Amino acid sequence: MALFRTAEIIKASKLPPEGVKLSRMIDAVYFLPIAYLGVFATFHMHFDLLAGDWDFWVDWKDRQFWVTVTPIVEVMYPGAIMYYFWTFYRQPFGATLSITGLLVGKWITVLFAWYWWANFPANFVMPATMVSSALILDCTLLLTRSWMLTAIFGVWAFAMVFNPTQYAIFGYSHQPLVVDGQLLSLADYMGFTYVRTGTPEYIRIIEVGSLRTFGGHTVWISAFFSAFISMLMFTIWWQIGHFVGQSFFWVKGRRGVMSRKNDIMIVGTDEFAARHGTPDGVAPRLSGGATLAEGKS
Amino acid sequence: MNAKNIFKLCVIGSLGMATLGLTLVFNASPAAAHGERSQEPFLRMRTAQWYDTRWNPQKTAVNDEAMLSGKMHISEDWPRAVVKPNRTFINVGSPSSVFTRLSSKVNGTPMFTSGPMELGGDYEYVIKLRGRLPGHHHIHPMLAVNGAGPIAGPGGWMDIQGNYKDFTNPAKLLVGGTIDTETAGLAVGLFWHILWGGLGFAWIGWFMIRPMFLIRARVLAQEGGDALLNDPVDRVVAFGMLGVVFVLIAIGFFVTDSQYPYTIPLQAGEPKIKATHLRSDLTVKVLAADYDVPGRALRMTLQVTNSGEHPLRIGEFTTAGIRFLNKVGVANNMDPDYPPEIMAVDGLHVEDESPINPGESKEIKIDSRDSLWEVQRLMDLVHDPEQRFGGLVMSWDESGNRHINSIAGNIIPVFTRASAS
């Protein structure tokens, strides 16, 4: 027994063997050079413009704003990308693709801009990772097959696991030390010791002692807040994906009337040719070959 | 798209790739300074007035300590165009972190975060550095002002010799043990990034090994296609992946928590630094000043009164970190290590060189004349929206005691030699 339903799916696609082979070539060309690189480049730019500073420096990674801002910004692009891959292909890797792409971009920046060019140590400029959150989001979509349930449960978990995931990477930087009689975290000291124009703390937007009424549980309050806003952002960006990702054709009929065809898969079939004619010089295929519509009950 | 168009795109793409490649082959030459001359004169002359700056030693080795120190007077005539220094930070202007900063004290108070400074206040800073990246570096003290940006002080050259690979920056932790800030947490961070990245790519790869787009789109368009694409094995893998993700997050969190039981949040306090004030027996008032554009000179007419007990002689005028001295200044305040490119040892001319005697009040004319006005782009003063200048006038008594006055006033440009009489 086969592991996957691949054979059934290929059969249902009614593509001839050469069509199947061609589709795999299209997969390779479309996915890696176009979809992946396109997403990683644009998402990287999007993230750096909205939340970049929190992910550049270890002394920006506070328990209030970093925890709030990062998931909100990182859920936006995946929302639109997930819409596209899920709606048109039922592929549940939109979030993982976006966020691994973002990380590829971030690491290129870390290695080439910060480490190689500007000579900062890599640990000082190490980015956060939200691949764990992305996997939760994709798995939720696959299992629920509902963007609404994904927005409610998946996105909530997406934001809530941000801090525990990062703690494994950046926990060390919150160890205390004393310099010149003043208590600092290691992250503060690293921000101080590595000379840069951006050192004064007023440039950073970090917690300066608010949220006192919540008993000091700043990080979890921030994560909750972030989760709610992330839900909203995911929904908005899913709809942006819907708006941008619409596929349709304007077709000129036999009597010269333009009409919108939302079923793009029908274009090129015999049924389409029978209804709308064929372009000049192209003879309609008059064989009894199957049409897509035959599969419909 | 025909073959010709494809060929055109290939040529354009190849040129683009070649351009990117060339940027790696022809590396940019090292920066020799930090654009301090591009800061407007009013910003350099009337905000932080730097003096007694020292780069010590000027030659050091990787891991060895050095000091950047000096004094700074916050001008009373702070420009309207610049946000007041309510939140400031003494920084170091350097090409990347060629030194690490070990400590920074302003008037004896450690300055890790920003704090307010007082108009008319005087501040002495001592910044302890450790050589990190070998090379010949241009180092400035720098005052960062919230809302106004960094204001560069005078730049001096410091050499670091040795090998970067030998550099370490140990920091002693409060809970015991020492950590090297160059490598702390790096291995653990890389481990988690590789692990999560690997899982992410494995998840995508799980769907890449099967038809991804065209075939699925055709099936999805059919009645029943959605159900067919809902492969049960994918659901099992998704449940498994969720389990793995949550378990890994829990392991990472609790192991780290047990490893570092004592942690603190990022600190964002504020140092309370008490200003000192300049002391001088001399009272100086600017009666008139003009800037001789062709002659490259600032000419001042000052009303000076000596209320002390000793005769005083004016020996130096310093502004924007640039020093103009005469014989008195050279005799009393000549630092042979001060960068010669920002010092004019014969740049100050006092019309009446007789001392200002105790109780005496007189009008004197001072002329600070040197090509530095042009080289350091202070002649751009004439293009400022507010035609005022500022600086420090230094005078000495016979015992070598220094008296410093901060001056400021309107300035009139003189554009032609004909009118520069």
Chai-1 contact restraints between the chains, C-beta under 6 A:
chainA,res_idxA,chainB,res_idxB,connection_type,confidence,min_distance_angstrom,max_distance_angstrom,comment,restraint_id
A,L3,B,V233,contact,1.0,0.0,6.0,A-B,restraint_1
A,F4,B,R210,contact,1.0,0.0,6.0,A-B,restraint_2
A,F4,B,D231,contact,1.0,0.0,6.0,A-B,restraint_3
A,R5,B,D231,contact,1.0,0.0,6.0,A-B,restraint_4
A,T6,B,R210,contact,1.0,0.0,6.0,A-B,restraint_5
A,I9,B,V219,contact,1.0,0.0,6.0,A-B,restraint_6
A,A12,B,V219,contact,1.0,0.0,6.0,A-B,restraint_7
A,A12,B,L228,contact,1.0,0.0,6.0,A-B,restraint_8
A,S13,B,I215,contact,1.0,0.0,6.0,A-B,restraint_9
A,S13,B,R218,contact,1.0,0.0,6.0,A-B,restraint_10
A,S13,B,V219,contact,1.0,0.0,6.0,A-B,restraint_11
A,S23,B,L214,contact,1.0,0.0,6.0,A-B,restraint_12
A,S23,B,I215,contact,1.0,0.0,6.0,A-B,restraint_13
A,I26,B,L214,contact,1.0,0.0,6.0,A-B,restraint_14
A,D27,B,M212,contact,1.0,0.0,6.0,A-B,restraint_15
A,D27,B,F213,contact,1.0,0.0,6.0,A-B,restraint_16
A,D62,B,L266,contact,1.0,0.0,6.0,A-B,restraint_17
A,R63,B,P265,contact,1.0,0.0,6.0,A-B,restraint_18
A,F88,B,A217,contact,1.0,0.0,6.0,A-B,restraint_19
A,Y89,B,F213,contact,1.0,0.0,6.0,A-B,restraint_20
A,Y89,B,R216,contact,1.0,0.0,6.0,A-B,restraint_21
A,Y89,B,A217,contact,1.0,0.0,6.0,A-B,restraint_22
A,R90,B,L220,contact,1.0,0.0,6.0,A-B,restraint_23
A,R90,B,L229,contact,1.0,0.0,6.0,A-B,restraint_24
A,Q91,B,F207,contact,1.0,0.0,6.0,A-B,restraint_25
A,F93,B,I204,contact,1.0,0.0,6.0,A-B,restraint_26
A,F93,B,F207,contact,1.0,0.0,6.0,A-B,restraint_27
A,T96,B,G200,contact,1.0,0.0,6.0,A-B,restraint_28
A,T96,B,W203,contact,1.0,0.0,6.0,A-B,restraint_29
A,T96,B,I204,contact,1.0,0.0,6.0,A-B,restraint_30
A,L97,B,I204,contact,1.0,0.0,6.0,A-B,restraint_31
A,T100,B,G200,contact,1.0,0.0,6.0,A-B,restraint_32
A,A118,B,S96,contact,1.0,0.0,6.0,A-B,restraint_33
A,N119,B,S96,contact,1.0,0.0,6.0,A-B,restraint_34
A,N119,B,L133,contact,1.0,0.0,6.0,A-B,restraint_35
A,P121,B,E182,contact,1.0,0.0,6.0,A-B,restraint_36
A,A122,B,L186,contact,1.0,0.0,6.0,A-B,restraint_37
A,N123,B,A184,contact,1.0,0.0,6.0,A-B,restraint_38
A,N123,B,G185,contact,1.0,0.0,6.0,A-B,restraint_39
A,N123,B,L186,contact,1.0,0.0,6.0,A-B,restraint_40
A,M126,B,G189,contact,1.0,0.0,6.0,A-B,restraint_41
A,T129,B,H193,contact,1.0,0.0,6.0,A-B,restraint_42
A,T129,B,W196,contact,1.0,0.0,6.0,A-B,restraint_43
A,V131,B,W196,contact,1.0,0.0,6.0,A-B,restraint_44
A,V131,B,G200,contact,1.0,0.0,6.0,A-B,restraint_45
A,S132,B,W196,contact,1.0,0.0,6.0,A-B,restraint_46
A,S132,B,V245,contact,1.0,0.0,6.0,A-B,restraint_47
A,S132,B,I249,contact,1.0,0.0,6.0,A-B,restraint_48
A,L135,B,W203,contact,1.0,0.0,6.0,A-B,restraint_49
A,L135,B,M241,contact,1.0,0.0,6.0,A-B,restraint_50
A,L135,B,V245,contact,1.0,0.0,6.0,A-B,restraint_51
A,I136,B,V245,contact,1.0,0.0,6.0,A-B,restraint_52
A,C139,B,A238,contact,1.0,0.0,6.0,A-B,restraint_53
A,C139,B,M241,contact,1.0,0.0,6.0,A-B,restraint_54
A,C139,B,L242,contact,1.0,0.0,6.0,A-B,restraint_55
A,L142,B,A238,contact,1.0,0.0,6.0,A-B,restraint_56
A,L143,B,A238,contact,1.0,0.0,6.0,A-B,restraint_57
A,V161,B,I249,contact,1.0,0.0,6.0,A-B,restraint_58
A,P164,B,I249,contact,1.0,0.0,6.0,A-B,restraint_59
A,P164,B,F253,contact,1.0,0.0,6.0,A-B,restraint_60
A,T165,B,I249,contact,1.0,0.0,6.0,A-B,restraint_61
A,Y167,B,F253,contact,1.0,0.0,6.0,A-B,restraint_62
A,Y167,B,T256,contact,1.0,0.0,6.0,A-B,restraint_63
A,A168,B,W192,contact,1.0,0.0,6.0,A-B,restraint_64
A,A168,B,G252,contact,1.0,0.0,6.0,A-B,restraint_65
A,A168,B,T256,contact,1.0,0.0,6.0,A-B,restraint_66
A,I169,B,G189,contact,1.0,0.0,6.0,A-B,restraint_67
A,I169,B,W192,contact,1.0,0.0,6.0,A-B,restraint_68
A,G171,B,T256,contact,1.0,0.0,6.0,A-B,restraint_69
A,G171,B,Y260,contact,1.0,0.0,6.0,A-B,restraint_70
A,Y172,B,A184,contact,1.0,0.0,6.0,A-B,restraint_71
A,Y172,B,G185,contact,1.0,0.0,6.0,A-B,restraint_72
A,H174,B,T263,contact,1.0,0.0,6.0,A-B,restraint_73
A,Q175,B,L173,contact,1.0,0.0,6.0,A-B,restraint_74
A,Q175,B,Y260,contact,1.0,0.0,6.0,A-B,restraint_75
A,P176,B,L174,contact,1.0,0.0,6.0,A-B,restraint_76
A,P176,B,I264,contact,1.0,0.0,6.0,A-B,restraint_77
A,L177,B,A171,contact,1.0,0.0,6.0,A-B,restraint_78
A,L177,B,L173,contact,1.0,0.0,6.0,A-B,restraint_79
A,L177,B,L174,contact,1.0,0.0,6.0,A-B,restraint_80
A,V178,B,L174,contact,1.0,0.0,6.0,A-B,restraint_81
A,D180,B,S103,contact,1.0,0.0,6.0,A-B,restraint_82
A,D180,B,P110,contact,1.0,0.0,6.0,A-B,restraint_83
A,Q182,B,P110,contact,1.0,0.0,6.0,A-B,restraint_84
A,Q182,B,F112,contact,1.0,0.0,6.0,A-B,restraint_85
A,L184,B,Q267,contact,1.0,0.0,6.0,A-B,restraint_86
A,S185,B,I264,contact,1.0,0.0,6.0,A-B,restraint_87
A,S185,B,L266,contact,1.0,0.0,6.0,A-B,restraint_88
A,A187,B,L266,contact,1.0,0.0,6.0,A-B,restraint_89
A,D188,B,L266,contact,1.0,0.0,6.0,A-B,restraint_90
A,D188,B,Q267,contact,1.0,0.0,6.0,A-B,restraint_91
A,Y189,B,A171,contact,1.0,0.0,6.0,A-B,restraint_92
A,M190,B,T181,contact,1.0,0.0,6.0,A-B,restraint_93
A,F192,B,F112,contact,1.0,0.0,6.0,A-B,restraint_94
A,T193,B,T100,contact,1.0,0.0,6.0,A-B,restraint_95
A,T193,B,R101,contact,1.0,0.0,6.0,A-B,restraint_96
A,Y194,B,S97,contact,1.0,0.0,6.0,A-B,restraint_97
A,V195,B,V92,contact,1.0,0.0,6.0,A-B,restraint_98
A,V195,B,S94,contact,1.0,0.0,6.0,A-B,restraint_99
A,V195,B,S97,contact,1.0,0.0,6.0,A-B,restraint_100
A,V195,B,R101,contact,1.0,0.0,6.0,A-B,restraint_101
A,T197,B,P150,contact,1.0,0.0,6.0,A-B,restraint_102
A,T199,B,N91,contact,1.0,0.0,6.0,A-B,restraint_103
A,P200,B,F89,contact,1.0,0.0,6.0,A-B,restraint_104
A,P200,B,S114,contact,1.0,0.0,6.0,A-B,restraint_105
A,P200,B,A144,contact,1.0,0.0,6.0,A-B,restraint_106
A,E201,B,T113,contact,1.0,0.0,6.0,A-B,restraint_107
A,E201,B,A268,contact,1.0,0.0,6.0,A-B,restraint_108
A,Y202,B,R87,contact,1.0,0.0,6.0,A-B,restraint_109
A,Y202,B,S114,contact,1.0,0.0,6.0,A-B,restraint_110
A,Y202,B,N146,contact,1.0,0.0,6.0,A-B,restraint_111
A,I206,B,L266,contact,1.0,0.0,6.0,A-B,restraint_112
A,I206,B,A268,contact,1.0,0.0,6.0,A-B,restraint_113
A,V208,B,A268,contact,1.0,0.0,6.0,A-B,restraint_114
A,M265,B,A221,contact,1.0,0.0,6.0,A-B,restraint_115
A,G295,B,Q222,contact,1.0,0.0,6.0,A-B,restraint_116
A,K296,B,E223,contact,1.0,0.0,6.0,A-B,restraint_117
A,S297,B,E223,contact,1.0,0.0,6.0,A-B,restraint_118
